[in-house]
Amino acid sequence: MGKPTWRTALSDRIPGGRDGRRMLTVTFVDRIGSGLWGATATLYFTYAAGLGTAEIGVLLAVSGSVGIAGPPLGGLLADRVPLRPLLIIVQLVRAVASLALLTTTDLGLLLAITSVGSLGDRAASVLTKLYATRVAGPERVRYQAISRTAMNVGWAVGGLAAAAALTGGTVTVYRWLLIGDALSFLASALFTLGCAEPPSAARIAAKSTSAPGEPAASAPGEPAPGEPAPGEPAPGEPAPSESAPSDPAPAPGKATAPNPWRDRRYLTYTAGEAVLFLDDSVFKVGLPLWAVTATSAPHQLVPLLLVLNNVLVVLFQVPFARFGATPHTARTSLWPLAGAFLLGGAALAASTVGAPWLAAVTLVLAATAFTVAEMLHATISWELSVVLAPPTAQGAYLGVHGLAQAVQRSAGPLAVTAAIAAGPLGWLGLGAGLAAMCGAQHHLVRDRGDGALSVAPVTVSEH
C-alpha cells in the first residue's frame, strides 16, 4: 500500500467524511458572498437605492429584528423534515432575496426583501451548524473550529474582492457585488445538493412510534422483531450499570418531544449566551469608535486590529478546539474565558492614558484578548449548546440557542456604545460583567446528576 498523500492526510483530519468536507466548502463559499455584501450594503443602499441615513437605519433595524425568528423557525423545521433539502431551499431563498434588491428602490419593498433575506441568513446559520453536528458526531468541536477557520478565510476573500472592486466607485460595481453575493448562495445550494442527508435522532424517534403499516405487536413477553430481549440493552445504549437513567421509558405512543421553550435551564443558558456573544459588537462597533474618539492612537490602526482578529482566528481556532473537547472541559474553560474578558476590558480602559504608541499597544492587547475570548467562547458554546439539548429535539433546541447571536446583533451595539459613553469605567464594567456571566454559566451548566454533562449525545451513527 502506497503512502498517503498530503491531500488524503488533510481529508482524514476533517471530521464528517466527504459530507463534512463538502459542508466546509459550502461555508467557505457562503462567507465569500457575505464578505462581498458586508463591505457593500451601506454603499449600495446609499448610492444605488438612493436611501438616506435614517432610512438605511430603519431598513437594517427592521430586517435584523425579523431575522431573529430565523434560528428557532429553522431548527423547528429541521426536526420535522429532511435537513439537506431544507438547507437548499433556504439558500435559494437567500439568493432570490439578494437578486430582488436589484429590482426596486422603494423603501417598503426593500424592507420586505431584506427581512426575508435576514430570516434566511439566520436560519441558514443554525441549519449549517445542525448539519455539522450530525455528520461530525463526537468530533463536532474540532469540526466547528475548522468551520470557523473556513468562515474567516471566506470573509477575508470576499472583503478583499469587494475592496478591490470598490476602487471603481460606480453604481454598476455595487450591483455586480450584490449579484456576486446571490451567486454565492446559488453555489452553496449546488454544493449542498451533493451532500447526503445526515441521521436525525428526532425523525428516527418519530418514525419509531406506532403508525399504520407497522408490524403487528409480538405476543406478550416476547420481544418484537429486531428488538433486544428483556433485560438486554439496546444496541449502542449503555448497560444498566452505566450512567443511563433507571426510570422506565414512556410508552411510544405517548412520548412527546422535549420543548426548549419550557426548558428553563436551556432558556437561561441561551440568555447568558446573548451576553457572552458581545465580543462581536466590541469588534464591529466598540473598538473602531473607541480608538478614533477616545484614544491618541493613529486611525490607520483600526483596520489593522480587524485584520489581527481575522489572522488569529485562522491560525488558532483549530488548536483552541481542545478547550471544548468534552462537556466538562468546556465548562472548565469558562474561567479562562472570564480572564480574557477582564483583560480586554482593562486594556481598553487603559488605552486613553499616555502617548500614541502606548495607546496603540493597549489597543492591540485589547484586540488580542477579545479575539482569544471569541475563540474560547465559540468552542465552549458549540459543545454546551449541543450537549444540553436532547437528541430527539436537537434542531428545536439549537434553533432557540441561535437566538443568542440574533439578539446580540440587535442589542449588542447599544450595550457597547453605552460602555463608550461611560468612558474607561464603562469598559471595566463591561469586562467585569462578562466575566461574571461566565461564572454564572459555569454554575448553571454544572452536572445535576441527569447525565447531560456526562456523556455527549450521539448525533450520528459511527462511520
C-alpha positions in Angstrom: 0.0 0.0 0.0 1.4 3.4 -1.0 2.0 6.2 1.4 -1.0 8.5 1.8 -0.7 11.9 0.0 -0.9 15.2 1.8 -4.4 15.6 0.4 -5.6 12.3 1.9 -3.9 13.1 5.2 -5.7 16.5 5.3 -9.1 14.9 4.4 -8.6 12.4 7.3 -8.2 15.3 9.7 -11.6 16.8 8.9 -14.5 15.1 10.8 -17.6 14.0 9.0 -16.0 12.4 6.0 -17.0 13.5 2.5 -20.1 15.3 3.6 -18.2 17.2 6.3 -15.7 18.4 3.7 -18.4 19.4 1.3 -20.2 21.4 4.0 -16.9 23.2 4.7 -16.9 24.2 1.0 -20.5 25.5 1.4 -19.4 27.5 4.5 -16.4 29.0 2.6 -18.4 30.0 -0.5 -21.3 31.3 1.6 -18.9 33.6 3.6 -17.3 34.9 0.4 -20.7 36.2 -0.6 -21.2 37.6 2.9 -17.9 39.4 2.7 -18.9 40.9 -0.7 -22.2 42.2 0.7 -21.0 43.2 4.1 -18.5 45.6 2.6 -21.1 46.9 0.1 -24.5 47.0 1.8 -24.5 50.6 3.1 -22.9 51.9 -0.1 -25.5 50.1 -2.2 -28.5 51.4 -0.3 -27.0 54.9 -0.3 -25.9 55.3 -4.0 -27.8 52.6 -5.9 -31.1 52.6 -3.9 -30.9 56.4 -3.1 -31.9 55.9 0.6 -31.0 58.4 3.3 -29.1 57.6 6.5 -32.3 57.4 8.6 -34.0 55.2 6.1 -31.0 52.8 6.0 -31.0 52.7 9.8 -34.7 51.7 9.8 -34.1 49.2 7.0 -31.3 47.4 8.9 -33.1 47.6 12.2 -36.3 46.1 10.9 -34.7 43.4 8.9 -32.5 42.5 11.8 -35.5 42.2 14.1 -37.3 40.0 11.7 -34.2 37.8 11.3 -34.4 36.9 15.0 -37.1 34.5 14.1 -34.9 32.6 11.7 -33.0 30.3 14.1 -35.9 28.9 16.1 -38.0 28.5 12.9 -35.2 26.7 11.0 -34.4 24.5 14.0 -38.0 23.5 14.5 -38.4 22.6 10.8 -35.2 20.6 10.9 -36.7 18.2 13.4 -39.6 17.6 11.2 -38.4 17.5 7.6 -35.1 16.3 6.0 -32.3 18.7 6.7 -30.5 18.7 3.3 -33.4 19.9 1.1 -34.4 22.4 3.8 -30.9 23.9 3.7 -31.0 24.0 -0.1 -34.4 25.9 0.0 -33.1 28.4 2.5 -30.0 29.1 0.3 -32.2 29.6 -2.7 -34.5 32.0 -0.8 -31.4 34.0 0.2 -30.3 34.1 -3.5 -33.7 35.3 -4.7 -33.8 37.9 -1.9 -30.4 39.3 -3.0 -31.4 39.5 -6.6 -34.7 41.0 -5.8 -32.9 44.0 -4.2 -31.8 45.0 -7.7 -35.4 45.4 -8.9 -36.6 48.2 -6.7 -35.7 51.4 -4.8 -39.0 51.6 -2.9 -38.3 51.6 0.9 -41.4 49.4 1.6 -40.3 46.7 -0.8 -36.7 46.9 0.3 -37.9 46.4 3.9 -39.8 43.3 2.9 -37.0 41.9 0.8 -34.2 42.5 3.3 -36.4 41.0 6.0 -36.8 37.8 4.0 -33.1 37.7 3.4 -32.3 38.3 7.1 -34.7 35.5 8.0 -32.9 33.2 5.6 -29.4 34.2 6.7 -30.1 33.4 10.4 -31.9 30.2 9.6 -29.1 29.0 7.3 -26.6 29.6 10.1 -28.4 27.3 12.6 -29.1 24.7 9.9 -25.5 24.6 8.8 -24.5 24.1 12.5 -27.1 21.4 12.9 -25.8 19.6 9.8 -22.2 19.7 11.1 -23.3 18.5 14.5 -25.0 15.4 12.9 -22.2 14.5 10.5 -19.3 15.1 12.8 -20.7 13.3 15.8 -18.4 13.2 18.8 -15.8 15.3 16.8 -18.2 18.2 16.4 -16.0 20.7 18.4 -13.0 20.1 16.1 -15.3 20.4 13.1 -16.6 23.7 14.5 -13.1 25.0 14.8 -12.2 24.1 11.2 -15.5 25.6 10.1 -14.8 28.9 11.8 -11.5 29.0 10.1 -13.1 28.5 6.7 -15.6 31.2 7.6 -12.9 33.8 8.4 -10.9 32.9 5.3 -14.1 33.3 3.2 -14.9 36.6 4.8 -11.4 37.8 4.1 -11.5 36.7 0.4 -14.9 38.4 -0.1 -13.9 41.6 1.7 -10.7 41.9 -0.3 -12.5 41.3 -3.5 -15.1 43.9 -2.6 -12.3 46.4 -1.6 -10.6 45.9 -5.0 -13.9 46.3 -6.9 -14.9 49.4 -4.9 -11.9 51.3 -6.3 -14.2 51.8 -9.3 -16.7 53.6 -7.1 -19.7 53.3 -9.6 -23.2 52.1 -9.0 -22.6 49.3 -11.5 -19.9 47.9 -9.3 -22.3 47.9 -6.3 -24.8 46.0 -8.3 -22.3 43.4 -9.5 -21.1 42.8 -5.9 -24.7 42.2 -4.9 -25.0 39.7 -7.8 -21.8 38.0 -6.6 -23.5 37.6 -3.2 -26.5 36.0 -4.8 -24.3 33.7 -6.8 -22.5 32.5 -3.7 -25.9 31.3 -2.3 -26.7 29.5 -5.5 -23.3 27.8 -5.4 -23.8 26.9 -1.8 -27.2 25.3 -2.7 -25.5 23.3 -5.5 -22.7 22.0 -3.2 -25.3 21.1 -0.6 -27.1 19.1 -3.2 -24.1 16.8 -3.4 -24.2 16.1 0.4 -26.1 13.2 1.9 -28.9 13.5 4.4 -27.5 13.1 7.9 -29.2 10.9 10.5 -31.7 12.7 12.7 -32.5 11.4 16.2 -35.7 13.4 16.2 -37.1 12.0 13.0 -35.9 8.4 13.9 -37.8 8.7 17.2 -40.9 10.0 15.3 -40.8 7.0 13.0 -40.5 4.6 15.8 -43.9 5.5 17.3 -46.9 3.5 16.4 -48.2 4.1 12.9 -50.3 2.4 10.3 -48.5 -0.3 8.4 -46.1 -1.2 11.2 -45.5 -4.9 12.0 -48.0 -6.3 14.4 -47.1 -6.5 18.1 -45.5 -9.6 19.3 -47.0 -11.9 21.8 -46.9 -10.9 25.5 -43.5 -11.5 27.0 -41.9 -11.9 23.6 -39.6 -9.3 22.1 -40.6 -7.7 18.8 -38.6 -8.4 15.7 -35.3 -6.5 15.8 -35.7 -5.6 19.5 -33.4 -6.8 22.3 -34.6 -9.5 24.7 -35.9 -8.3 28.0 -33.1 -7.1 30.3 -30.7 -6.6 27.5 -29.5 -3.1 26.5 -30.4 -1.9 23.0 -27.5 -1.6 20.5 -25.5 1.5 21.2 -27.1 2.1 24.6 -25.2 1.9 27.9 -25.7 -1.1 30.1 -27.9 -0.5 33.2 -24.8 -0.3 35.4 -23.6 2.8 33.4 -25.0 6.3 33.6 -28.3 5.5 31.8 -31.4 6.7 33.7 -33.2 3.9 35.5 -36.7 5.4 35.0 -38.9 3.4 32.7 -39.3 4.9 29.2 -42.7 6.3 28.4 -45.0 4.4 26.1 -44.1 5.1 22.4 -47.5 6.4 21.6 -47.4 8.9 24.5 -43.9 10.2 24.1 -43.6 13.9 23.2 -40.5 15.7 22.0 -38.9 18.0 24.6 -39.8 21.6 24.2 -37.0 24.1 24.5 -39.4 26.9 25.4 -40.4 25.0 28.5 -36.8 24.2 29.5 -35.9 27.0 31.9 -32.3 25.8 32.2 -31.7 26.0 28.4 -33.5 29.3 28.1 -31.4 30.8 30.9 -28.3 29.4 29.3 -29.3 31.0 25.9 -29.9 34.3 27.6 -26.4 34.2 29.1 -25.0 33.3 25.7 -26.5 36.5 24.2 -24.3 38.4 26.7 -21.2 36.4 26.0 -21.5 37.0 22.3 -20.9 40.7 22.8 -17.3 40.3 21.6 -18.8 40.5 18.1 -20.1 44.0 18.8 -16.9 45.0 20.5 -15.0 44.4 17.3 -17.6 45.8 14.9 -18.6 48.8 16.9 -16.7 49.3 20.1 -13.0 49.1 19.1 -13.3 51.3 16.0 -15.4 54.0 17.7 -13.3 54.0 20.9 -10.0 54.1 19.0 -10.9 57.1 17.0 -12.8 59.1 19.6 -11.2 58.4 22.9 -7.5 57.5 22.2 -4.5 59.1 20.6 -3.7 56.0 18.5 -3.4 56.6 14.7 -6.6 56.0 12.9 -4.8 53.7 10.5 -4.6 51.2 13.3 -8.3 50.4 13.3 -8.5 48.2 10.1 -5.3 46.5 11.3 -7.0 45.5 14.5 -9.7 43.8 12.5 -7.0 42.1 10.3 -5.3 40.9 13.6 -8.6 39.4 14.7 -9.0 37.5 11.4 -5.5 36.2 11.3 -5.6 35.0 14.9 -8.8 33.1 14.4 -7.5 31.4 11.2 -4.3 30.4 13.0 -5.5 29.3 16.4 -9.2 28.4 16.2 -8.5 24.7 15.5 -5.9 24.4 18.3 -8.4 26.0 20.6 -10.8 23.2 20.0 -9.2 21.3 22.8 -10.9 23.7 25.3 -14.2 22.1 24.3 -13.2 18.6 23.7 -15.6 17.3 26.3 -18.6 18.9 28.2 -16.6 19.1 31.4 -13.6 20.7 29.6 -15.9 23.2 28.0 -17.4 24.1 31.4 -14.0 24.5 33.0 -12.9 26.7 30.1 -15.4 29.3 31.1 -12.8 30.5 33.7 -10.1 31.4 31.2 -12.8 33.0 29.1 -13.7 35.2 32.1 -10.0 36.2 32.4 -9.8 37.1 28.7 -12.9 39.4 29.0 -11.4 41.1 32.1 -8.1 41.7 30.4 -9.8 43.1 27.2 -11.9 45.5 29.2 -9.0 46.7 31.3 -6.8 47.2 28.2 -9.5 49.3 26.5 -9.8 51.4 29.7 -6.1 51.9 29.8 -5.8 53.0 26.2 -6.8 56.6 26.9 -3.7 57.2 29.0 -0.3 58.0 27.6 1.4 58.6 24.2 0.0 57.4 20.9 2.4 54.4 20.9 1.1 53.3 24.3 -2.5 53.7 23.2 -1.7 51.6 20.1 -0.1 48.9 22.3 -3.0 48.7 24.7 -5.5 48.6 21.8 -3.6 45.7 20.2 -3.6 43.9 23.6 -7.4 44.5 23.9 -8.0 43.2 20.4 -5.9 40.1 21.2 -7.7 39.5 24.4 -11.2 39.8 22.9 -10.1 37.5 20.0 -9.0 34.9 22.5 -12.4 35.3 24.2 -14.1 34.9 20.8 -12.3 31.7 20.0 -12.8 30.3 23.5 -16.4 31.1 23.6 -17.1 29.8 20.1 -15.7 26.4 21.2 -17.4 26.3 24.6 -20.7 27.5 23.1 -20.8 24.9 20.4 -20.2 22.0 22.8 -22.5 23.1 25.6 -25.4 24.1 23.3 -25.4 20.6 21.8 -24.8 18.6 24.9 -27.6 20.4 26.8 -30.1 19.7 24.0 -32.0 16.4 24.0 -31.0 14.4 20.8 -34.7 14.0 19.9 -35.3 17.8 19.8 -31.8 18.9 18.7 -33.0 21.1 15.9 -35.5 23.0 18.1 -33.0 23.5 20.9 -30.2 24.7 18.6 -32.7 27.0 16.9 -33.5 28.6 20.3 -29.8 28.8 21.0 -29.4 30.6 17.7 -31.5 33.4 19.2 -28.5 34.4 21.3 -26.5 35.7 18.4 -29.5 37.2 16.7 -30.4 39.2 19.8 -26.8 40.2 20.4 -26.6 41.6 16.8 -29.6 43.8 17.6 -28.9 44.8 21.2 -25.1 44.5 21.3 -24.3 47.8 19.6 -26.4 49.6 22.2 -24.5 47.9 25.1 -21.1 48.7 23.6 -21.9 52.3 22.8 -23.2 52.7 26.4 -19.8 51.4 27.6 -18.1 54.0 25.3 -20.3 56.8 26.7 -19.3 55.8 30.2 -15.6 56.1 29.4 -12.8 53.9 30.8 -15.1 52.8 33.7 -17.6 51.6 31.1 -15.1 49.2 29.7 -14.0 48.0 33.1 -17.6 47.4 33.9 -18.3 45.6 30.6 -15.3 43.3 31.1 -16.3 42.6 34.7 -19.9 41.9 33.7 -18.9 39.5 31.0 -16.6 37.7 33.5 -19.4 37.5 36.0 -21.7 36.0 33.3 -19.0 33.3 32.7 -19.2 32.4 36.4 -23.0 32.3 36.2 -22.9 30.0 33.2 -20.3 27.7 34.9 -22.8 27.3 37.8 -25.8 26.9 35.5 -24.4 24.0 33.4 -23.0 22.0 36.3 -23.8 18.3 36.2 -27.0 17.8 38.1 -26.9 14.1 38.0 -29.2 13.9 34.9 -26.3 12.7 32.7 -26.4 15.8 30.5 -22.8 16.6 31.0 -21.6 13.0 31.5 -21.9 11.6 28.0 -22.1 13.6 24.8 -25.3 12.8 23.0 -24.8 10.6 19.9 -26.0 12.6 16.9 -24.8 10.4 14.1 -24.1 6.8 13.5 -20.5 5.8 13.8 -18.6 5.7 10.5 
